[in-house]
């Protein structure tokens, strides 16, 4: 069972309440980072922050004044901040992770147990990449290695399903779009009653809603939270895998591609780079790239009511 502990496993971020809503209590968010320590260190070395720290920065850009805690549910002995409970948060966010959810390890067992506790609490949750996979397994679905190959850098031509066209998670997205993505695993089967919201030819489940126990989860296989510099960092960290998958023939080819991604991050209005990379404003415009996270935050009031009926 997930209980408070006296040591805060992670860090707290808090900004002053916005001036236009002085009487409103700040939103309280819990970021669950399931990266193992070595992956956390490698990510910090390449881009300066862990996946959970990226989420903290992103959430505070979307909800200034929010109070955010970061925990590490895959780590032994992890727990909530002292005095906290899952029901005391407005939303829980699950980050990406290199964990393989089809493998029984102490890290995957702890992470899935945490997600089941989130569902039981009724607190709405959102996850990207491995976050979607964790929620899927916790609710009775299955995950497997990608069967159509490595989706590296960007997921192309993500297409809304009938449910997705009317679902608030994807409001504002066009019928087909690209998004940052780096993953070698995918959802094989969604839990009973889940809604498939989007997919593409490489990954059938790109977005979904999962309802289980008392809770509701919205998730995507891609990474709306990742700016292009972090996409570049992920590709550098996984260069050997790109070569093994046949996506590049040499380290220099990987670096040439990554260099263009980095350059577009620095100058997002460079049409020449966007053209070479085959990207449009759904990726290069941060407001459009972050659409799912913004939609989830804006829907929290409705989701709390729906999940706790």
N, C-alpha and C positions, 0 to 999 in steps of 0.2 A: 504494500500500500504506500502511496506517495504522501509523506508527512513532512512538515517543516523540519529543518535542521538549523542548528545555531550558526553554522558558517554558510555564507552565501556562495554557492558554487557558480561563479561567473561574476557579472558586474551589473550595477544598477545605473540606468541612465534616467535623468529627470530634467526637464526643461520647465521654465516658468509657464504658468497657465496663460493662454492667449487672452489678450486684453478684451476682445469682443464677447467673451463668455466668462466673465469673472466669477459667476455663481455656479458654474458647472464643475463637478469634480473631474479631475483628469482621468482619461482612459488608462486602464492598467493592462499591460500586455506581458505575456510570458513567452520568451523565445527559447525553444528547446533545440539545442545544438547537439546532434548525435555523431559528430566527427570524433573518431578516436584521437588520443593525444598526438600521435605521430602525424596524422593527417592535418590536425589543427596547426601544428608547428610548421609543416610544409606549406600550408596555405598562407600563414602569416609571413613566412620568409619570401614568398613570391609576390603577394599583393598587400601585405601589411595588416591583414585582419583575418580572423576566422570567419566561418560562415555565419555564426551567431552574431558576431560583431557587425558584419555587413547588414544583417537584418535589423539590428538595433539602429544603425544609422539611417536605414531606409524608412523604418517605421516612424522615427522622429521627424523625418522630412515630410511625411504624409500626415502626421498627427502631432504637431508641435504641442508641447506640454504634457504628452503622455508619459506615464511612469512605466519603465521597462525593466524587467528582470531577465537575466540569461541563466539557464541551467544546462547541465550536460547529462541527460538521462542514460546515455550509454556507459558512463563511468561508474565504477563501483563506489558505493556510498553516496551517490548524488541524491539530492533532495531539494525541496522548495526552501526559499528563504524563511528564516525564523518568523513564526506568526502568520505565515501565508497559507492559503488553501487554493486549490484549483478553482473552486466556485467564486473566489474573490477576484478573479481576472475577467476582463471583458473579452479577451481573445487569446488563444494560444497559437503560436506559429512554429512549425516544424521546418527545419532547414534541410538543405542537401547534405549528403553524407556518402562516403565510400562503402558503407556497410552493405552486405548482400543479404537481403531479407529472406531468401530461401535457404540460408545456412543457419543452423542452430548453434549460436555462440552465446557466451554470457552477455556480450554487448547487444546483440539483436534481441535476446530475451528481455533484457532490461528496458530497451527502447519500446518494444511492443507492449510490455506491461504498463509503461508510462502512458502510451496512447490509449490503452483500454481504460485507464483511470481518467483520462481527459474525456473520453466518450461518456463514462459513467457520471462525471461531474455536471454534464450538460453545458459546459462552457464551449462556445463555438470555436472551431479551429480551422487553420489554413496551413497548407504545406506545399512545398515545391520539390520536384525531383524525388529524392528518397523520402521526403515528407509524405508524398502521395503514396508511395509504396508501403511505408510504415502504417498509415491509416488503413490501407487495403488489407494487409495481413492481420492487423488488430481486429478488423471487422469480419474476417473469415474469407477474404479473397486470397489470391496467389500472385507471386512475383517470380520472374524467371530472367535469365540472361537475354539480351536483345536477340531476337531471331533473324532480324533483317539487317543487322549490322549496327555499328557504332554511330550514334547521333552526336556529332562533335562540332561544337561552335554554335550552330544555329539549327533549330528545327524549322524545316521549310514547309510551306503550304499547309499549315495547321488549318483544318476545316471544321466549322461548327456543325454539330448534329442538329436534328430537330429540337431536342431538348436544349442544346446550347444556344440556339438562336433566340430563345426567350428567357434564358437563365440570367439572373442579375450578376453572377460572377463574370460573365463575358460581355456585359453591356458595354457598348462602345467599340468592341472589336469588329473588324470587317468579317465577311463570310470566310475569308482565307487570309492568313497572316503568318509571318515568321516570328521567332522568339529565340533568345539565348537558350542554349541547351547543351549539356555535356553529360551523357549517361550511357552505361553499358548494360543496365538492367531495365526491365519494363514490367508493367502490370500485365499479368497473363489473364486473370479473370477478376472482375470486380465483385465485391460482396453482393449478396442477394439484396435487391431493391435499390442498388446504387444507380445513379443517372450518368450515362456517358454523355459528355458535353462537347468534346472535340477530339479529333485524331488526325493522323496523316498517314502516308503510305509506309513510313518507317516504324511508327509507334501507334498502335491502334488506340491506346488510351492516353491522350494528351491533357485532358481535363475531365474532372468528375466531381459529383456530389455524393458523399457517403453519409448515410444516417444509420447510427448503431447505438443501442442502449438508449441513453437519454440525450445523446449529442448529435451534432451535425458538423461535417467536415467538408470544406471546399478545397480542392487541390488541383495542381497542374504538374505535368511531367517536366516542363521547361522551367526556366529561371527568370521570372520578371524582375526579381530583385537585383540581378547582376548587371552592372554597367560594363561597357566594352573592355575596360582595362582588366576586369576580373575574368571575362571570357578569355582574353589573351593569356592571363596567368594560368588559367585552367588548362589551356592547350599546351602551354610550355611544360607544365607539370606532367602532362600525359603524352608527351611527344613520342615516347617509345610505343605506347599503345596505338597511336595514329599510324606509325610505321608498320606495326604488325597487322593492322586492319587494312593496309593498302591505301590509306587516304593521303599519304605522302610517301615519296621515295627516298627522302634524306632529311636529316635534321635541318639542313639549310632551307629546304622547301617549307618545312614547318615554320621556321623562323621568318621566312619571307611573308607567309600568310599572316602570322601573328603580328608582324610589324605593321601590316596594313590595318589590322583590327585596332592595335594600339594607336595608330595615327588617327583613325576615325574617332576614337574616344577623345583625343585631344582637340580635334576639329570636326565636330559632328555635322557641320554644314558642308563639308567637302563632298560635292556630288560625284567627283571622279572616284573617290575611294568607295563611296556607297555603291556606285555602279559596278566597280570591279568585284566587290564582295557580294553583290546581288541583294543589297539590303535597302529598305525604305524606312519611312518615319515610324513604323510600328516598332522598330528596334532603335533607331537613332534618336528619336524624340523621347526623352525620359518620361514625360507625362503619359505618353501612349504605352510605352514599355511597361510601366508600373500599374496599368489599368486594373488588373485582377486584385492586387493588394488594396488599391484605393476602393474598389467596389466592395471588397470584403469588409473593410473598416466602416464604410458607409452603411452596410447592411447589418451591423452588429445588433442594433436594437431589435430588429425583426427576428434575427436568428436566435437571440436569447429567448424571446417569447415562444418561437416555434419549437426549440429544442427542449424546453422545460414544461411543455403542456402535459 
